[in-house]
Amino acid sequence: MARLIYGTGLRLQECLKLRIKDIDFETNVITVKSGIRTIQDLLGHARVNTTMIYTHVAKKDRLGVKSPLDSIKG
């Protein structure tokens, strides 16, 4: 849960209320029903395409920056 909250910007209550059907593993999309917070909103992008490009580039990890949570085995 800590990884999910840290990595997505979810609030604790949003994370606690997630159901398996709220997570689309094929597209890596989480649907939050208890609030209006999407990655697009958090990043301030007006268009979904911009968010998709940003998240695709962010996955490449060009600078080698790692989350402190990456070292935790889970």
mmCIF file of the N, C-alpha and C atoms, coordinates in Angstrom:
data_MODEL
# 
_entry.id   MODEL 
# 
loop_
_atom_site.group_PDB 
_atom_site.id 
_atom_site.type_symbol 
_atom_site.label_atom_id 
_atom_site.label_alt_id 
_atom_site.label_comp_id 
_atom_site.label_asym_id 
_atom_site.label_entity_id 
_atom_site.label_seq_id 
_atom_site.pdbx_PDB_ins_code 
_atom_site.Cartn_x 
_atom_site.Cartn_y 
_atom_site.Cartn_z 
_atom_site.occupancy 
_atom_site.B_iso_or_equiv 
_atom_site.pdbx_formal_charge 
_atom_site.auth_seq_id 
_atom_site.auth_comp_id 
_atom_site.auth_asym_id 
_atom_site.auth_atom_id 
_atom_site.pdbx_PDB_model_num 
ATOM 1   N N  . MET A 1 1  ? 0.820   -1.188 0.000   1.00 0.00 ? 1  MET A N  1 
ATOM 2   C CA . MET A 1 1  ? 0.000   0.000  0.000   1.00 0.00 ? 1  MET A CA 1 
ATOM 3   C C  . MET A 1 1  ? 0.865   1.254  0.000   1.00 0.00 ? 1  MET A C  1 
ATOM 4   N N  . ALA A 1 2  ? 1.950   1.218  0.753   1.00 0.00 ? 2  ALA A N  1 
ATOM 5   C CA . ALA A 1 2  ? 2.832   2.391  0.807   1.00 0.00 ? 2  ALA A CA 1 
ATOM 6   C C  . ALA A 1 2  ? 3.406   2.692  -0.572  1.00 0.00 ? 2  ALA A C  1 
ATOM 7   N N  . ARG A 1 3  ? 3.798   1.663  -1.299  1.00 0.00 ? 3  ARG A N  1 
ATOM 8   C CA . ARG A 1 3  ? 4.315   1.868  -2.658  1.00 0.00 ? 3  ARG A CA 1 
ATOM 9   C C  . ARG A 1 3  ? 3.257   2.477  -3.570  1.00 0.00 ? 3  ARG A C  1 
ATOM 10  N N  . LEU A 1 4  ? 2.058   1.974  -3.463  1.00 0.00 ? 4  LEU A N  1 
ATOM 11  C CA . LEU A 1 4  ? 0.977   2.468  -4.297  1.00 0.00 ? 4  LEU A CA 1 
ATOM 12  C C  . LEU A 1 4  ? 0.674   3.931  -3.988  1.00 0.00 ? 4  LEU A C  1 
ATOM 13  N N  . ILE A 1 5  ? 0.588   4.269  -2.717  1.00 0.00 ? 5  ILE A N  1 
ATOM 14  C CA . ILE A 1 5  ? 0.309   5.648  -2.313  1.00 0.00 ? 5  ILE A CA 1 
ATOM 15  C C  . ILE A 1 5  ? 1.436   6.570  -2.749  1.00 0.00 ? 5  ILE A C  1 
ATOM 16  N N  . TYR A 1 6  ? 2.671   6.150  -2.511  1.00 0.00 ? 6  TYR A N  1 
ATOM 17  C CA . TYR A 1 6  ? 3.835   6.969  -2.861  1.00 0.00 ? 6  TYR A CA 1 
ATOM 18  C C  . TYR A 1 6  ? 3.961   7.153  -4.369  1.00 0.00 ? 6  TYR A C  1 
ATOM 19  N N  . GLY A 1 7  ? 3.745   6.079  -5.104  1.00 0.00 ? 7  GLY A N  1 
ATOM 20  C CA . GLY A 1 7  ? 3.947   6.113  -6.551  1.00 0.00 ? 7  GLY A CA 1 
ATOM 21  C C  . GLY A 1 7  ? 2.831   6.756  -7.349  1.00 0.00 ? 7  GLY A C  1 
ATOM 22  N N  . THR A 1 8  ? 1.624   6.783  -6.789  1.00 0.00 ? 8  THR A N  1 
ATOM 23  C CA . THR A 1 8  ? 0.490   7.293  -7.556  1.00 0.00 ? 8  THR A CA 1 
ATOM 24  C C  . THR A 1 8  ? -0.093  8.579  -7.027  1.00 0.00 ? 8  THR A C  1 
ATOM 25  N N  . GLY A 1 9  ? 0.225   8.927  -5.795  1.00 0.00 ? 9  GLY A N  1 
ATOM 26  C CA . GLY A 1 9  ? -0.351  10.133 -5.211  1.00 0.00 ? 9  GLY A CA 1 
ATOM 27  C C  . GLY A 1 9  ? -1.737  9.915  -4.632  1.00 0.00 ? 9  GLY A C  1 
ATOM 28  N N  . LEU A 1 10 ? -2.110  8.648  -4.453  1.00 0.00 ? 10 LEU A N  1 
ATOM 29  C CA . LEU A 1 10 ? -3.405  8.353  -3.847  1.00 0.00 ? 10 LEU A CA 1 
ATOM 30  C C  . LEU A 1 10 ? -3.417  8.785  -2.392  1.00 0.00 ? 10 LEU A C  1 
ATOM 31  N N  . ARG A 1 11 ? -4.579  9.147  -1.916  1.00 0.00 ? 11 ARG A N  1 
ATOM 32  C CA . ARG A 1 11 ? -4.763  9.379  -0.480  1.00 0.00 ? 11 ARG A CA 1 
ATOM 33  C C  . ARG A 1 11 ? -4.948  8.016  0.184   1.00 0.00 ? 11 ARG A C  1 
ATOM 34  N N  . LEU A 1 12 ? -4.686  7.943  1.477   1.00 0.00 ? 12 LEU A N  1 
ATOM 35  C CA . LEU A 1 12 ? -4.793  6.677  2.204   1.00 0.00 ? 12 LEU A CA 1 
ATOM 36  C C  . LEU A 1 12 ? -6.186  6.078  2.059   1.00 0.00 ? 12 LEU A C  1 
ATOM 37  N N  . GLN A 1 13 ? -7.229  6.870  2.261   1.00 0.00 ? 13 GLN A N  1 
ATOM 38  C CA . GLN A 1 13 ? -8.592  6.355  2.163   1.00 0.00 ? 13 GLN A CA 1 
ATOM 39  C C  . GLN A 1 13 ? -8.913  5.879  0.750   1.00 0.00 ? 13 GLN A C  1 
ATOM 40  N N  . GLU A 1 14 ? -8.376  6.555  -0.254  1.00 0.00 ? 14 GLU A N  1 
ATOM 41  C CA . GLU A 1 14 ? -8.584  6.112  -1.635  1.00 0.00 ? 14 GLU A CA 1 
ATOM 42  C C  . GLU A 1 14 ? -7.954  4.748  -1.856  1.00 0.00 ? 14 GLU A C  1 
ATOM 43  N N  . CYS A 1 15 ? -6.772  4.560  -1.314  1.00 0.00 ? 15 CYS A N  1 
ATOM 44  C CA . CYS A 1 15 ? -6.070  3.287  -1.450  1.00 0.00 ? 15 CYS A CA 1 
ATOM 45  C C  . CYS A 1 15 ? -6.810  2.173  -0.713  1.00 0.00 ? 15 CYS A C  1 
ATOM 46  N N  . LEU A 1 16 ? -7.299  2.481  0.482   1.00 0.00 ? 16 LEU A N  1 
ATOM 47  C CA . LEU A 1 16 ? -8.006  1.477  1.267   1.00 0.00 ? 16 LEU A CA 1 
ATOM 48  C C  . LEU A 1 16 ? -9.299  1.017  0.612   1.00 0.00 ? 16 LEU A C  1 
ATOM 49  N N  . LYS A 1 17 ? -9.925  1.887  -0.176  1.00 0.00 ? 17 LYS A N  1 
ATOM 50  C CA . LYS A 1 17 ? -11.195 1.554  -0.811  1.00 0.00 ? 17 LYS A CA 1 
ATOM 51  C C  . LYS A 1 17 ? -11.046 0.933  -2.195  1.00 0.00 ? 17 LYS A C  1 
ATOM 52  N N  . LEU A 1 18 ? -9.799  0.770  -2.678  1.00 0.00 ? 18 LEU A N  1 
ATOM 53  C CA . LEU A 1 18 ? -9.595  0.168  -3.993  1.00 0.00 ? 18 LEU A CA 1 
ATOM 54  C C  . LEU A 1 18 ? -10.076 -1.276 -4.014  1.00 0.00 ? 18 LEU A C  1 
ATOM 55  N N  . ARG A 1 19 ? -10.656 -1.651 -5.137  1.00 0.00 ? 19 ARG A N  1 
ATOM 56  C CA . ARG A 1 19 ? -11.066 -3.034 -5.367  1.00 0.00 ? 19 ARG A CA 1 
ATOM 57  C C  . ARG A 1 19 ? -10.289 -3.539 -6.566  1.00 0.00 ? 19 ARG A C  1 
ATOM 58  N N  . ILE A 1 20 ? -10.185 -4.832 -6.696  1.00 0.00 ? 20 ILE A N  1 
ATOM 59  C CA . ILE A 1 20 ? -9.417  -5.409 -7.794  1.00 0.00 ? 20 ILE A CA 1 
ATOM 60  C C  . ILE A 1 20 ? -9.970  -4.954 -9.139  1.00 0.00 ? 20 ILE A C  1 
ATOM 61  N N  . LYS A 1 21 ? -11.283 -4.759 -9.241  1.00 0.00 ? 21 LYS A N  1 
ATOM 62  C CA . LYS A 1 21 ? -11.848 -4.323 -10.513 1.00 0.00 ? 21 LYS A CA 1 
ATOM 63  C C  . LYS A 1 21 ? -11.560 -2.850 -10.810 1.00 0.00 ? 21 LYS A C  1 
ATOM 64  N N  . ASP A 1 22 ? -11.003 -2.112 -9.843  1.00 0.00 ? 22 ASP A N  1 
ATOM 65  C CA . ASP A 1 22 ? -10.617 -0.717 -10.072 1.00 0.00 ? 22 ASP A CA 1 
ATOM 66  C C  . ASP A 1 22 ? -9.237  -0.606 -10.734 1.00 0.00 ? 22 ASP A C  1 
ATOM 67  N N  . ILE A 1 23 ? -8.545  -1.727 -10.866 1.00 0.00 ? 23 ILE A N  1 
ATOM 68  C CA . ILE A 1 23 ? -7.186  -1.727 -11.416 1.00 0.00 ? 23 ILE A CA 1 
ATOM 69  C C  . ILE A 1 23 ? -7.182  -2.459 -12.750 1.00 0.00 ? 23 ILE A C  1 
ATOM 70  N N  . ASP A 1 24 ? -6.737  -1.766 -13.793 1.00 0.00 ? 24 ASP A N  1 
ATOM 71  C CA . ASP A 1 24 ? -6.608  -2.363 -15.117 1.00 0.00 ? 24 ASP A CA 1 
ATOM 72  C C  . ASP A 1 24 ? -5.122  -2.632 -15.349 1.00 0.00 ? 24 ASP A C  1 
ATOM 73  N N  . PHE A 1 25 ? -4.718  -3.879 -15.209 1.00 0.00 ? 25 PHE A N  1 
ATOM 74  C CA . PHE A 1 25 ? -3.306  -4.239 -15.300 1.00 0.00 ? 25 PHE A CA 1 
ATOM 75  C C  . PHE A 1 25 ? -2.762  -4.150 -16.721 1.00 0.00 ? 25 PHE A C  1 
ATOM 76  N N  . GLU A 1 26 ? -3.627  -4.262 -17.719 1.00 0.00 ? 26 GLU A N  1 
ATOM 77  C CA . GLU A 1 26 ? -3.178  -4.172 -19.107 1.00 0.00 ? 26 GLU A CA 1 
ATOM 78  C C  . GLU A 1 26 ? -2.742  -2.765 -19.471 1.00 0.00 ? 26 GLU A C  1 
ATOM 79  N N  . THR A 1 27 ? -3.484  -1.771 -18.992 1.00 0.00 ? 27 THR A N  1 
ATOM 80  C CA . THR A 1 27 ? -3.163  -0.381 -19.332 1.00 0.00 ? 27 THR A CA 1 
ATOM 81  C C  . THR A 1 27 ? -2.523  0.381  -18.183 1.00 0.00 ? 27 THR A C  1 
ATOM 82  N N  . ASN A 1 28 ? -2.334  -0.291 -17.026 1.00 0.00 ? 28 ASN A N  1 
ATOM 83  C CA . ASN A 1 28 ? -1.769  0.342  -15.831 1.00 0.00 ? 28 ASN A CA 1 
ATOM 84  C C  . ASN A 1 28 ? -2.563  1.572  -15.408 1.00 0.00 ? 28 ASN A C  1 
ATOM 85  N N  . VAL A 1 29 ? -3.896  1.413  -15.352 1.00 0.00 ? 29 VAL A N  1 
ATOM 86  C CA . VAL A 1 29 ? -4.787  2.494  -14.965 1.00 0.00 ? 29 VAL A CA 1 
ATOM 87  C C  . VAL A 1 29 ? -5.522  2.092  -13.694 1.00 0.00 ? 29 VAL A C  1 
ATOM 88  N N  . ILE A 1 30 ? -5.560  3.023  -12.736 1.00 0.00 ? 30 ILE A N  1 
ATOM 89  C CA . ILE A 1 30 ? -6.319  2.817  -11.507 1.00 0.00 ? 30 ILE A CA 1 
ATOM 90  C C  . ILE A 1 30 ? -7.488  3.792  -11.525 1.00 0.00 ? 30 ILE A C  1 
ATOM 91  N N  . THR A 1 31 ? -8.687  3.282  -11.306 1.00 0.00 ? 31 THR A N  1 
ATOM 92  C CA . THR A 1 31 ? -9.872  4.115  -11.254 1.00 0.00 ? 31 THR A CA 1 
ATOM 93  C C  . THR A 1 31 ? -10.212 4.364  -9.792  1.00 0.00 ? 31 THR A C  1 
ATOM 94  N N  . VAL A 1 32 ? -10.207 5.631  -9.408  1.00 0.00 ? 32 VAL A N  1 
ATOM 95  C CA . VAL A 1 32 ? -10.500 6.004  -8.030  1.00 0.00 ? 32 VAL A CA 1 
ATOM 96  C C  . VAL A 1 32 ? -11.947 6.465  -7.967  1.00 0.00 ? 32 VAL A C  1 
ATOM 97  N N  . LYS A 1 33 ? -12.757 5.755  -7.202  1.00 0.00 ? 33 LYS A N  1 
ATOM 98  C CA . LYS A 1 33 ? -14.185 6.053  -7.126  1.00 0.00 ? 33 LYS A CA 1 
ATOM 99  C C  . LYS A 1 33 ? -14.510 7.068  -6.029  1.00 0.00 ? 33 LYS A C  1 
ATOM 100 N N  . SER A 1 34 ? -13.667 7.174  -5.018  1.00 0.00 ? 34 SER A N  1 
ATOM 101 C CA . SER A 1 34 ? -14.005 8.010  -3.869  1.00 0.00 ? 34 SER A CA 1 
ATOM 102 C C  . SER A 1 34 ? -13.536 9.456  -4.007  1.00 0.00 ? 34 SER A C  1 
ATOM 103 N N  . GLY A 1 35 ? -12.920 9.774  -5.101  1.00 0.00 ? 35 GLY A N  1 
ATOM 104 C CA . GLY A 1 35 ? -12.438 11.127 -5.286  1.00 0.00 ? 35 GLY A CA 1 
ATOM 105 C C  . GLY A 1 35 ? -12.110 11.360 -6.740  1.00 0.00 ? 35 GLY A C  1 
ATOM 106 N N  . ILE A 1 36 ? -11.867 12.590 -7.097  1.00 0.00 ? 36 ILE A N  1 
ATOM 107 C CA . ILE A 1 36 ? -11.530 12.884 -8.496  1.00 0.00 ? 36 ILE A CA 1 
ATOM 108 C C  . ILE A 1 36 ? -10.050 13.224 -8.541  1.00 0.00 ? 36 ILE A C  1 
ATOM 109 N N  . ARG A 1 37 ? -9.223  12.195 -8.541  1.00 0.00 ? 37 ARG A N  1 
ATOM 110 C CA . ARG A 1 37 ? -7.779  12.415 -8.649  1.00 0.00 ? 37 ARG A CA 1 
ATOM 111 C C  . ARG A 1 37 ? -7.241  11.415 -9.654  1.00 0.00 ? 37 ARG A C  1 
ATOM 112 N N  . THR A 1 38 ? -6.855  11.894 -10.799 1.00 0.00 ? 38 THR A N  1 
ATOM 113 C CA . THR A 1 38 ? -6.229  11.028 -11.783 1.00 0.00 ? 38 THR A CA 1 
ATOM 114 C C  . THR A 1 38 ? -4.812  11.525 -12.006 1.00 0.00 ? 38 THR A C  1 
ATOM 115 N N  . ILE A 1 39 ? -3.987  10.701 -12.605 1.00 0.00 ? 39 ILE A N  1 
ATOM 116 C CA . ILE A 1 39 ? -2.626  11.117 -12.925 1.00 0.00 ? 39 ILE A CA 1 
ATOM 117 C C  . ILE A 1 39 ? -2.670  12.364 -13.797 1.00 0.00 ? 39 ILE A C  1 
ATOM 118 N N  . GLN A 1 40 ? -3.618  12.414 -14.701 1.00 0.00 ? 40 GLN A N  1 
ATOM 119 C CA . GLN A 1 40 ? -3.750  13.575 -15.579 1.00 0.00 ? 40 GLN A CA 1 
ATOM 120 C C  . GLN A 1 40 ? -4.021  14.835 -14.753 1.00 0.00 ? 40 GLN A C  1 
ATOM 121 N N  . ASP A 1 41 ? -4.903  14.737 -13.776 1.00 0.00 ? 41 ASP A N  1 
ATOM 122 C CA . ASP A 1 41 ? -5.186  15.888 -12.907 1.00 0.00 ? 41 ASP A CA 1 
ATOM 123 C C  . ASP A 1 41 ? -3.960  16.272 -12.093 1.00 0.00 ? 41 ASP A C  1 
ATOM 124 N N  . LEU A 1 42 ? -3.295  15.267 -11.530 1.00 0.00 ? 42 LEU A N  1 
ATOM 125 C CA . LEU A 1 42 ? -2.132  15.544 -10.682 1.00 0.00 ? 42 LEU A CA 1 
ATOM 126 C C  . LEU A 1 42 ? -1.004  16.215 -11.464 1.00 0.00 ? 42 LEU A C  1 
ATOM 127 N N  . LEU A 1 43 ? -0.837  15.823 -12.729 1.00 0.00 ? 43 LEU A N  1 
ATOM 128 C CA . LEU A 1 43 ? 0.231   16.394 -13.542 1.00 0.00 ? 43 LEU A CA 1 
ATOM 129 C C  . LEU A 1 43 ? -0.181  17.705 -14.196 1.00 0.00 ? 43 LEU A C  1 
ATOM 130 N N  . GLY A 1 44 ? -1.475  18.004 -14.182 1.00 0.00 ? 44 GLY A N  1 
ATOM 131 C CA . GLY A 1 44 ? -1.956  19.251 -14.755 1.00 0.00 ? 44 GLY A CA 1 
ATOM 132 C C  . GLY A 1 44 ? -2.049  19.253 -16.264 1.00 0.00 ? 44 GLY A C  1 
ATOM 133 N N  . HIS A 1 45 ? -2.160  18.072 -16.865 1.00 0.00 ? 45 HIS A N  1 
ATOM 134 C CA . HIS A 1 45 ? -2.256  17.983 -18.317 1.00 0.00 ? 45 HIS A CA 1 
ATOM 135 C C  . HIS A 1 45 ? -3.712  18.112 -18.766 1.00 0.00 ? 45 HIS A C  1 
ATOM 136 N N  . ALA A 1 46 ? -3.916  18.853 -19.838 1.00 0.00 ? 46 ALA A N  1 
ATOM 137 C CA . ALA A 1 46 ? -5.269  19.032 -20.370 1.00 0.00 ? 46 ALA A CA 1 
ATOM 138 C C  . ALA A 1 46 ? -5.694  17.846 -21.229 1.00 0.00 ? 46 ALA A C  1 
ATOM 139 N N  . ARG A 1 47 ? -4.716  17.177 -21.846 1.00 0.00 ? 47 ARG A N  1 
ATOM 140 C CA . ARG A 1 47 ? -5.034  16.089 -22.768 1.00 0.00 ? 47 ARG A CA 1 
ATOM 141 C C  . ARG A 1 47 ? -4.472  14.761 -22.270 1.00 0.00 ? 47 ARG A C  1 
ATOM 142 N N  . VAL A 1 48 ? -5.241  13.707 -22.474 1.00 0.00 ? 48 VAL A N  1 
ATOM 143 C CA . VAL A 1 48 ? -4.812  12.366 -22.074 1.00 0.00 ? 48 VAL A CA 1 
ATOM 144 C C  . VAL A 1 48 ? -3.541  11.961 -22.815 1.00 0.00 ? 48 VAL A C  1 
ATOM 145 N N  . ASN A 1 49 ? -3.425  12.344 -24.088 1.00 0.00 ? 49 ASN A N  1 
ATOM 146 C CA . ASN A 1 49 ? -2.236  11.979 -24.875 1.00 0.00 ? 49 ASN A CA 1 
ATOM 147 C C  . ASN A 1 49 ? -0.960  12.503 -24.236 1.00 0.00 ? 49 ASN A C  1 
ATOM 148 N N  . THR A 1 50 ? -1.003  13.720 -23.704 1.00 0.00 ? 50 THR A N  1 
ATOM 149 C CA . THR A 1 50 ? 0.176   14.289 -23.046 1.00 0.00 ? 50 THR A CA 1 
ATOM 150 C C  . THR A 1 50 ? 0.554   13.447 -21.837 1.00 0.00 ? 50 THR A C  1 
ATOM 151 N N  . THR A 1 51 ? -0.429  13.044 -21.051 1.00 0.00 ? 51 THR A N  1 
ATOM 152 C CA . THR A 1 51 ? -0.173  12.222 -19.869 1.00 0.00 ? 51 THR A CA 1 
ATOM 153 C C  . THR A 1 51 ? 0.406   10.874 -20.269 1.00 0.00 ? 51 THR A C  1 
ATOM 154 N N  . MET A 1 52 ? -0.128  10.277 -21.339 1.00 0.00 ? 52 MET A N  1 
ATOM 155 C CA . MET A 1 52 ? 0.373   8.983  -21.790 1.00 0.00 ? 52 MET A CA 1 
ATOM 156 C C  . MET A 1 52 ? 1.835   9.079  -22.222 1.00 0.00 ? 52 MET A C  1 
ATOM 157 N N  . ILE A 1 53 ? 2.184   10.132 -22.914 1.00 0.00 ? 53 ILE A N  1 
ATOM 158 C CA . ILE A 1 53 ? 3.576   10.331 -23.333 1.00 0.00 ? 53 ILE A CA 1 
ATOM 159 C C  . ILE A 1 53 ? 4.463   10.523 -22.113 1.00 0.00 ? 53 ILE A C  1 
ATOM 160 N N  . TYR A 1 54 ? 4.023   11.346 -21.190 1.00 0.00 ? 54 TYR A N  1 
ATOM 161 C CA . TYR A 1 54 ? 4.805   11.619 -19.979 1.00 0.00 ? 54 TYR A CA 1 
ATOM 162 C C  . TYR A 1 54 ? 5.057   10.337 -19.186 1.00 0.00 ? 54 TYR A C  1 
ATOM 163 N N  . THR A 1 55 ? 4.006   9.543  -18.958 1.00 0.00 ? 55 THR A N  1 
ATOM 164 C CA . THR A 1 55 ? 4.190   8.325  -18.171 1.00 0.00 ? 55 THR A CA 1 
ATOM 165 C C  . THR A 1 55 ? 5.033   7.299  -18.913 1.00 0.00 ? 55 THR A C  1 
ATOM 166 N N  . HIS A 1 56 ? 4.954   7.271  -20.242 1.00 0.00 ? 56 HIS A N  1 
ATOM 167 C CA . HIS A 1 56 ? 5.799   6.361  -21.013 1.00 0.00 ? 56 HIS A CA 1 
ATOM 168 C C  . HIS A 1 56 ? 7.268   6.746  -20.881 1.00 0.00 ? 56 HIS A C  1 
ATOM 169 N N  . VAL A 1 57 ? 7.563   8.028  -21.003 1.00 0.00 ? 57 VAL A N  1 
ATOM 170 C CA . VAL A 1 57 ? 8.944   8.513  -20.871 1.00 0.00 ? 57 VAL A CA 1 
ATOM 171 C C  . VAL A 1 57 ? 9.446   8.326  -19.446 1.00 0.00 ? 57 VAL A C  1 
ATOM 172 N N  . ALA A 1 58 ? 8.574   8.559  -18.472 1.00 0.00 ? 58 ALA A N  1 
ATOM 173 C CA . ALA A 1 58 ? 8.980   8.425  -17.070 1.00 0.00 ? 58 ALA A CA 1 
ATOM 174 C C  . ALA A 1 58 ? 9.380   6.998  -16.733 1.00 0.00 ? 58 ALA A C  1 
ATOM 175 N N  . LYS A 1 59 ? 8.833   6.007  -17.431 1.00 0.00 ? 59 LYS A N  1 
ATOM 176 C CA . LYS A 1 59 ? 9.168   4.604  -17.175 1.00 0.00 ? 59 LYS A CA 1 
ATOM 177 C C  . LYS A 1 59 ? 10.596  4.274  -17.603 1.00 0.00 ? 59 LYS A C  1 
ATOM 178 N N  . LYS A 1 60 ? 11.163  5.065  -18.493 1.00 0.00 ? 60 LYS A N  1 
ATOM 179 C CA . LYS A 1 60 ? 12.489  4.760  -19.016 1.00 0.00 ? 60 LYS A CA 1 
ATOM 180 C C  . LYS A 1 60 ? 13.600  4.965  -17.982 1.00 0.00 ? 60 LYS A C  1 
ATOM 181 N N  . ASP A 1 61 ? 13.362  5.826  -16.978 1.00 0.00 ? 61 ASP A N  1 
ATOM 182 C CA . ASP A 1 61 ? 14.308  6.029  -15.880 1.00 0.00 ? 61 ASP A CA 1 
ATOM 183 C C  . ASP A 1 61 ? 15.712  6.368  -16.387 1.00 0.00 ? 61 ASP A C  1 
ATOM 184 N N  . ARG A 1 62 ? 15.785  7.361  -17.228 1.00 0.00 ? 62 ARG A N  1 
ATOM 185 C CA . ARG A 1 62 ? 17.064  7.732  -17.859 1.00 0.00 ? 62 ARG A CA 1 
ATOM 186 C C  . ARG A 1 62 ? 18.121  8.214  -16.879 1.00 0.00 ? 62 ARG A C  1 
ATOM 187 N N  . LEU A 1 63 ? 17.710  8.839  -15.803 1.00 0.00 ? 63 LEU A N  1 
ATOM 188 C CA . LEU A 1 63 ? 18.683  9.378  -14.854 1.00 0.00 ? 63 LEU A CA 1 
ATOM 189 C C  . LEU A 1 63 ? 19.066  8.381  -13.767 1.00 0.00 ? 63 LEU A C  1 
ATOM 190 N N  . GLY A 1 64 ? 18.424  7.243  -13.764 1.00 0.00 ? 64 GLY A N  1 
ATOM 191 C CA . GLY A 1 64 ? 18.733  6.236  -12.753 1.00 0.00 ? 64 GLY A CA 1 
ATOM 192 C C  . GLY A 1 64 ? 18.192  6.592  -11.380 1.00 0.00 ? 64 GLY A C  1 
ATOM 193 N N  . VAL A 1 65 ? 17.240  7.500  -11.318 1.00 0.00 ? 65 VAL A N  1 
ATOM 194 C CA . VAL A 1 65 ? 16.658  7.899  -10.043 1.00 0.00 ? 65 VAL A CA 1 
ATOM 195 C C  . VAL A 1 65 ? 15.748  6.786  -9.559  1.00 0.00 ? 65 VAL A C  1 
ATOM 196 N N  . LYS A 1 66 ? 15.927  6.402  -8.310  1.00 0.00 ? 66 LYS A N  1 
ATOM 197 C CA . LYS A 1 66 ? 15.124  5.315  -7.751  1.00 0.00 ? 66 LYS A CA 1 
ATOM 198 C C  . LYS A 1 66 ? 14.335  5.826  -6.556  1.00 0.00 ? 66 LYS A C  1 
ATOM 199 N N  . SER A 1 67 ? 13.169  5.285  -6.403  1.00 0.00 ? 67 SER A N  1 
ATOM 200 C CA . SER A 1 67 ? 12.337  5.579  -5.255  1.00 0.00 ? 67 SER A CA 1 
ATOM 201 C C  . SER A 1 67 ? 12.947  4.891  -4.032  1.00 0.00 ? 67 SER A C  1 
ATOM 202 N N  . PRO A 1 68 ? 12.855  5.491  -2.853  1.00 0.00 ? 68 PRO A N  1 
ATOM 203 C CA . PRO A 1 68 ? 13.329  4.812  -1.636  1.00 0.00 ? 68 PRO A CA 1 
ATOM 204 C C  . PRO A 1 68 ? 12.582  3.504  -1.414  1.00 0.00 ? 68 PRO A C  1 
ATOM 205 N N  . LEU A 1 69 ? 11.392  3.395  -1.964  1.00 0.00 ? 69 LEU A N  1 
ATOM 206 C CA . LEU A 1 69 ? 10.616  2.176  -1.799  1.00 0.00 ? 69 LEU A CA 1 
ATOM 207 C C  . LEU A 1 69 ? 11.074  1.057  -2.712  1.00 0.00 ? 69 LEU A C  1 
ATOM 208 N N  . ASP A 1 70 ? 11.916  1.366  -3.711  1.00 0.00 ? 70 ASP A N  1 
ATOM 209 C CA . ASP A 1 70 ? 12.404  0.323  -4.628  1.00 0.00 ? 70 ASP A CA 1 
ATOM 210 C C  . ASP A 1 70 ? 13.257  -0.718 -3.916  1.00 0.00 ? 70 ASP A C  1 
ATOM 211 N N  . SER A 1 71 ? 13.886  -0.336 -2.819  1.00 0.00 ? 71 SER A N  1 
ATOM 212 C CA . SER A 1 71 ? 14.765  -1.267 -2.112  1.00 0.00 ? 71 SER A CA 1 
ATOM 213 C C  . SER A 1 71 ? 14.005  -2.199 -1.171  1.00 0.00 ? 71 SER A C  1 
ATOM 214 N N  . ILE A 1 72 ? 12.723  -1.929 -0.969  1.00 0.00 ? 72 ILE A N  1 
ATOM 215 C CA . ILE A 1 72 ? 11.906  -2.770 -0.100  1.00 0.00 ? 72 ILE A CA 1 
ATOM 216 C C  . ILE A 1 72 ? 11.353  -3.934 -0.908  1.00 0.00 ? 72 ILE A C  1 
ATOM 217 N N  . LYS A 1 73 ? 11.616  -5.119 -0.439  1.00 0.00 ? 73 LYS A N  1 
ATOM 218 C CA . LYS A 1 73 ? 11.100  -6.311 -1.115  1.00 0.00 ? 73 LYS A CA 1 
ATOM 219 C C  . LYS A 1 73 ? 9.627   -6.459 -0.765  1.00 0.00 ? 73 LYS A C  1 
ATOM 220 N N  . GLY A 1 74 ? 8.804   -6.705 -1.763  1.00 0.00 ? 74 GLY A N  1 
ATOM 221 C CA . GLY A 1 74 ? 7.384   -6.835 -1.458  1.00 0.00 ? 74 GLY A CA 1 
ATOM 222 C C  . GLY A 1 74 ? 6.766   -7.762 -2.335  1.00 0.00 ? 74 GLY A C  1 
# 
